[in-house]
Amino acid sequence: MAADICEQVAHRQFVFTIPKRFRLYFRYDRALLGKLSSCAWQVVKEVYQSVLGEDAVPGMVGSIQTFGELAHWHPHHHSIVTDGAFRADGTFLPLPKIEGEPFLKLWEHKIFRLLLDEGRITEDVVKQMRTWKHSGFSVHREVYLEAGDRKAIENVAQYISRCPFSLARMIKVSDDGSVVYKADHNEWKLFPHWKVIPTLPGMVRNFEVFKPLDFLAQVTQHIPNRSQHLIRYYGRYSNKSRGMRKKAGAVINAPAAQEVEEYQKLARRRWAALIKKVYEVDPLICPKCGGPMDIIAFVTDSETIQKILKHIGQYDPPQRAPPRQDDIGIAPPPSPEWEYVPAEHIP
């Protein structure tokens, strides 16, 4: 179990999601699910090493999930990740507080690159989606697990490896076998209906009504292919790494206060390398003369950044909203073959 593999250091739960527009590719080509997990690991590894150094290796337990709250097809990736990384000698380096943008931008880049290499999308699709204000990509990492809190890690591990459906949420089975299946929470949200195009938003509700065979079809689509692993271990927590440490009897070395301060200073200097990796441009090279530039200060206030960009003529906010469904060749949804029942009328 993940709770037994995770070491006595702080962790975070990461959740990586992709746009609705891409989800069907992963339904009909299950090999892409493993590559989705690999992309999540590469994002964590590259951001961590850009901050903590190339020799620092984080630990990650990843879980591929294919279901949403109403058992609809929703491939995404959950993971438990060390809130820092390990050096070769076992020293654990805590990760300084950083914003989520590097993770999000790199995740977006990795998924675009994956689907381009697989021939699923074109460069025109990428250019179009980069203009959207809300592209559908997200990286959530707000759940913090304190060092030594084994119960919290166990709870998260059970959550990320849970079953695609819950018997407790089958709130009614009618005489003809129809199933009323409820969402995790009572909150009413836009859920896509499983019978229509999944890229469409659907209607606001917190339940779904299935005929017997439809419910079986909805649940069984989440059964993984033979020999397909949904739980994967990376970096410090990989099978190879754990086996090597077990043979060597390695232990974790806590860094001294002076050493922590030194690596935090070094982490700040590595931000230039991280920006270069994400945006594919070196921010420390003068665009006019090509010579190296020195860091004078870090500007983090969004209004100040906009003023600077406007002053130098580089401010280019998105000029258009995402296209309408008919603009991208998606037909309107057919009329649903089920009756809408308000939640308060459901027994």
TORBAVO-426203 format. One record per residue (C-alpha): residue number from 1; x, y, z. Coordinates in Angstrom, 1 decimal. Last residue first. Layout:
# TORBAVO-426203
   resi        x        y        z
    NUM        X        Y        Z
...
# end
This chain:
# TORBAVO-426203
   resi        x        y        z
    347    -37.3      8.8     -2.9
    346    -36.5     11.2     -5.7
    345    -38.9     14.2     -5.7
    344    -36.5     16.6     -3.9
    343    -33.9     15.9     -6.6
    342    -36.1     17.2     -9.4
    341    -36.9     14.5    -12.0
    340    -35.8     14.9    -15.6
    339    -37.2     12.0    -17.7
    338    -34.9     10.0    -19.9
    337    -34.4      9.7    -23.6
    336    -32.3     12.8    -23.9
    335    -33.0     14.9    -27.0
    334    -30.0     14.6    -29.3
    333    -27.0     16.8    -28.7
    332    -26.1     19.5    -31.2
    331    -23.5     18.5    -33.8
    330    -19.9     19.2    -33.2
    329    -18.0     20.6    -36.2
    328    -15.7     23.0    -34.5
    327    -17.7     26.2    -35.1
    326    -21.0     24.3    -34.3
    325    -19.8     23.8    -30.7
    324    -19.2     27.5    -30.3
    323    -15.5     28.6    -30.2
    322    -13.7     29.4    -26.9
    321    -13.8     33.1    -26.3
    320    -11.7     35.6    -28.2
    319     -8.9     38.1    -27.8
    318     -6.7     36.3    -25.3
    317     -4.4     38.8    -23.6
    316     -1.3     40.1    -25.6
    315      0.8     42.4    -23.4
    314      4.3     42.6    -25.1
    313      4.3     46.3    -26.1
    312      7.1     47.3    -23.7
    311      4.8     49.5    -21.6
    310      1.9     47.0    -21.9
    309      4.1     44.2    -20.5
    308      5.3     46.4    -17.6
    307      1.7     47.5    -16.8
    306      0.5     43.9    -17.0
    305      3.3     42.8    -14.6
    304      2.4     45.5    -12.1
    303     -1.3     44.4    -12.2
    302     -0.3     40.8    -11.7
    301      1.9     41.4     -8.6
    300      4.8     38.9     -8.7
    299      7.8     41.0     -9.8
    298     11.1     39.4     -8.8
    297     14.1     41.8     -8.5
    296     17.5     42.6    -10.0
    295     18.3     39.4    -11.8
    294     21.4     39.8    -14.0
    293     21.3     39.7    -17.9
    292     23.4     37.7    -20.3
    291     24.1     39.1    -23.8
    290     22.0     38.5    -26.9
    289     22.1     42.2    -27.8
    288     18.4     43.0    -28.1
    287     16.5     40.0    -26.6
    286     18.9     40.1    -23.6
    285     19.3     36.5    -22.3
    284     18.2     35.8    -18.7
    283     14.6     34.9    -19.6
    282     15.7     32.0    -21.8
    281     12.8     31.0    -24.0
    280     11.0     27.6    -24.4
    279      8.1     28.7    -22.2
    278      8.1     25.8    -19.8
    277     11.7     24.8    -19.9
    276     13.1     28.3    -20.1
    275     10.9     29.3    -17.2
    274     12.3     26.5    -15.2
    273     15.9     27.4    -16.0
    272     15.3     31.0    -14.9
    271     13.7     29.7    -11.7
    270     16.9     28.0    -10.9
    269     18.3     31.0     -9.1
    268     15.6     30.8     -6.5
    267     16.4     27.2     -5.8
    266     20.0     28.0     -5.1
    265     18.9     30.3     -2.3
    264     16.7     27.6     -1.0
    263     19.6     25.1     -1.3
    262     21.8     27.4      0.9
    261     19.1     28.0      3.5
    260     18.4     24.3      3.9
    259     22.2     23.6      4.3
    258     22.4     26.1      7.1
    257     19.5     24.5      8.9
    256     21.0     21.0      8.6
    255     19.4     18.6      6.2
    254     17.5     15.5      7.6
    253     19.1     12.3      6.4
    252     16.8      9.5      5.4
    251     18.1      5.9      5.8
    250     19.6      3.3      3.4
    249     19.9     -0.4      4.3
    248     21.8     -1.1      1.1
    247     19.6     -4.0      0.0
    246     16.4     -2.2      0.9
    245     17.6      1.0     -0.8
    244     18.2     -0.9     -4.0
    243     14.8     -2.5     -3.8
    242     13.0      0.8     -3.1
    241     14.7      2.4     -6.1
    240     13.8     -0.5     -8.5
    239     10.2     -0.7     -7.3
    238      9.7      3.1     -7.8
    237      9.1      5.2     -4.7
    236     12.1      7.5     -5.0
    235     11.2      8.1     -8.6
    234      7.9      6.7     -9.7
    233      5.3      4.1     -8.6
    232      2.2      3.2    -10.6
    231     -1.3      2.2     -9.7
    230     -3.6      1.6    -12.6
    229     -1.7     -1.3    -14.1
    228     -2.9     -2.8    -17.3
    227     -2.3     -6.6    -17.5
    226     -5.7     -7.1    -19.1
    225     -7.4     -3.9    -20.0
    224     -8.9     -1.9    -17.2
    223    -12.6     -2.1    -16.2
    222    -13.9      1.5    -16.4
    221    -16.2      0.8    -19.3
    220    -17.9     -1.8    -17.0
    219    -19.7      0.9    -15.0
    218    -21.4      2.7    -17.8
    217    -22.3     -0.5    -19.7
    216    -23.8     -2.0    -16.5
    215    -25.8      1.2    -16.0
    214    -27.1      1.1    -19.6
    213    -28.1     -2.5    -19.2
    212    -30.3     -1.7    -16.2
    211    -31.8      1.6    -17.5
    210    -29.9      4.6    -16.0
    209    -31.1      7.7    -14.2
    208    -28.3     10.2    -13.2
    207    -27.9     12.4    -10.2
    206    -26.5     15.8     -9.0
    205    -28.1     18.0    -11.7
    204    -27.3     20.9    -14.0
    203    -27.5     19.9    -17.7
    202    -25.0     18.7    -20.2
    201    -21.8     20.6    -20.8
    200    -21.0     19.2    -24.3
    199    -17.6     17.5    -24.8
    198    -19.2     14.2    -23.9
    197    -21.4     14.0    -27.0
    196    -24.7     12.5    -26.0
    195    -25.8      9.4    -24.2
    194    -23.5      9.8    -21.1
    193    -24.9     13.2    -20.2
    192    -22.2     15.7    -19.4
    191    -22.5     17.0    -15.8
    190    -23.1     20.7    -15.1
    189    -23.3     20.9    -11.3
    188    -25.7     20.6     -8.4
    187    -23.9     20.2     -5.1
    186    -25.2     17.3     -3.0
    185    -21.8     15.6     -3.1
    184    -20.5     12.3     -4.5
    183    -23.1     12.2     -7.3
    182    -26.3     10.0     -7.1
    181    -27.3      7.0     -9.2
    180    -30.9      6.3     -9.8
    179    -31.0      2.8    -11.3
    178    -33.7      1.3    -13.6
    177    -34.4     -2.3    -12.8
    176    -38.0     -2.4    -14.0
    175    -39.3     -2.3    -10.4
    174    -37.1      0.7     -9.6
    173    -33.6      0.7     -8.1
    172    -33.1      3.7     -5.9
    171    -30.3      5.5     -4.0
    170    -27.4      3.9     -5.8
    169    -24.9      6.2     -4.1
    168    -24.1      3.8     -1.2
    167    -23.3      1.1     -3.8
    166    -20.4      3.2     -5.0
    165    -18.9      3.3     -8.5
    164    -15.5      3.5    -10.1
    163    -13.9      1.7     -7.0
    162    -11.3      3.6     -5.0
    161     -7.6      3.9     -5.7
    160     -7.2      7.6     -5.2
    159     -9.4      7.7     -2.1
    158     -7.8      4.7     -0.4
    157     -4.4      6.3     -0.8
    156     -5.7      9.6      0.4
    155     -7.0      8.0      3.6
    154     -3.8      6.0      4.1
    153     -1.7      9.2      3.7
    152     -3.9     11.0      6.3
    151     -3.6      8.0      8.7
    150      0.2      7.9      8.3
    149      0.7     11.5      9.4
    148      4.5     11.2      9.8
    147      5.3     14.3      7.8
    146      2.2     16.4      7.2
    145     -0.1     15.8      4.2
    144     -1.0     18.9      2.2
    143     -4.0     18.9     -0.1
    142     -3.7     22.0     -2.3
    141     -2.1     20.3     -5.3
    140     -4.6     20.8     -8.1
    139     -3.3     20.7    -11.7
    138     -5.8     21.8    -14.4
    137     -6.3     21.6    -18.1
    136     -9.7     22.5    -19.4
    135     -8.5     25.4    -21.7
    134    -10.2     28.2    -19.7
    133     -9.3     31.5    -21.3
    132     -9.0     29.9    -24.7
    131     -6.3     31.2    -27.0
    130     -4.0     28.2    -26.4
    129     -6.9     26.0    -27.5
    128     -6.8     27.3    -31.1
    127     -3.0     27.0    -31.4
    126     -3.1     23.4    -30.2
    125     -6.0     22.5    -32.5
    124     -4.1     24.1    -35.5
    123     -1.0     22.0    -34.5
    122     -3.0     18.9    -35.1
    121     -4.6     16.3    -32.9
    120     -4.7     12.6    -32.4
    119     -1.5     11.8    -34.3
    118      0.1     10.1    -31.4
    117      3.0     12.6    -31.4
    116      0.5     15.5    -31.4
    115     -1.5     13.8    -28.6
    114      1.6     13.5    -26.4
    113      2.9     17.0    -27.2
    112     -0.4     18.6    -26.3
    111     -0.4     16.5    -23.1
    110      3.2     17.5    -22.2
    109      2.6     21.2    -22.9
    108     -0.5     21.4    -20.8
    107      1.3     19.7    -17.9
    106      4.2     22.0    -18.3
    105      2.0     25.1    -18.1
    104      0.0     23.7    -15.1
    103      3.1     22.6    -13.1
    102      4.8     26.0    -13.8
    101      1.6     27.9    -12.9
    100      1.1     26.3     -9.4
     99      3.1     28.9     -7.5
     98      6.0     27.9     -5.3
     97      6.6     27.5     -1.6
     96     10.0     25.9     -1.2
     95     10.2     22.1     -1.6
     94     11.8     20.3      1.3
     93     15.1     18.7      0.6
     92     15.5     15.1      2.0
     91     19.0     13.8      2.3
     90     19.1     10.1      1.3
     89     22.7     10.2      0.0
     88     21.5     10.3     -3.6
     87     19.4     13.4     -2.9
     86     15.8     13.2     -2.1
     85     13.0     15.5     -3.1
     84     10.3     17.9     -1.7
     83      6.7     17.7     -0.8
     82      6.7     14.0     -1.6
     81      3.9     13.2     -4.1
     80      0.7     11.3     -3.7
     79     -1.0     11.0     -7.1
     78     -4.3     11.3     -8.9
     77     -4.6     11.3    -12.7
     76     -7.5     11.9    -14.9
     75     -9.7     10.1    -17.4
     74    -13.4     11.1    -17.1
     73    -15.9      8.7    -18.7
     72    -19.1      8.9    -16.7
     71    -19.6      7.1    -13.4
     70    -21.7     10.0    -12.1
     69    -18.9     11.5    -10.0
     68    -16.3     11.0    -12.8
     67    -14.5      7.9    -13.9
     66    -11.2      7.0    -15.6
     65     -8.8      7.1    -12.7
     64     -5.1      6.4    -13.1
     63     -3.3      6.3     -9.7
     62      0.2      7.6     -9.1
     61      2.5      7.1     -6.1
     60      5.4      9.6     -6.4
     59      8.8     10.1     -4.8
     58     10.9     13.1     -5.6
     57     14.5     12.9     -7.0
     56     17.1     15.6     -6.4
     55     20.3     15.2     -8.5
     54     19.1     17.7    -11.1
     53     18.6     20.4     -8.5
     52     16.0     21.6     -6.1
     51     14.0     24.1     -8.2
     50     14.4     22.8    -11.7
     49     14.5     19.3    -10.2
     48     11.1     19.7     -8.7
     47      9.6     21.2    -11.9
     46     11.0     18.4    -14.0
     45     10.1     15.6    -11.7
     44      6.5     16.7    -11.2
     43      5.8     17.3    -14.8
     42      7.5     14.1    -15.9
     41      5.4     12.1    -13.4
     40      2.2     13.6    -14.8
     39      3.3     12.8    -18.3
     38      4.0      9.2    -17.4
     37      0.5      8.8    -16.0
     36     -1.0     10.1    -19.2
     35      1.3      7.7    -21.1
     34     -0.3      4.8    -19.1
     33     -3.7      6.1    -20.0
     32     -2.8      6.4    -23.7
     31     -2.5      2.6    -23.9
     30     -6.3      2.6    -23.3
     29     -7.0      3.8    -26.9
     28    -10.7      4.0    -27.2
     27    -11.4      5.7    -23.9
     26     -8.2      7.8    -23.9
     25     -9.0      9.5    -27.2
     24    -12.5     10.1    -25.8
     23    -11.1     12.4    -23.1
     22     -9.5     15.0    -25.4
     21    -12.3     17.5    -25.9
     20    -13.3     17.2    -22.2
     19    -10.0     19.0    -21.4
     18     -7.4     17.2    -19.2
     17     -7.0     16.7    -15.4
     16     -4.1     16.3    -13.1
     15     -4.8     15.9     -9.3
     14     -1.8     16.1     -7.0
     13     -1.9     15.1     -3.3
     12      0.9     16.5     -1.3
     11      3.5     14.9      0.9
     10      5.6     15.7      4.0
      9      8.3     13.2      5.1
      8      8.2      9.9      7.0
      7      8.4      7.8      3.8
      6      5.6      6.6      1.6
      5      5.7      2.9      0.8
      4      3.6      1.6      3.7
      3      0.8      4.3      3.2
      2      1.0      3.6     -0.6
      1      0.0      0.0      0.0
# end
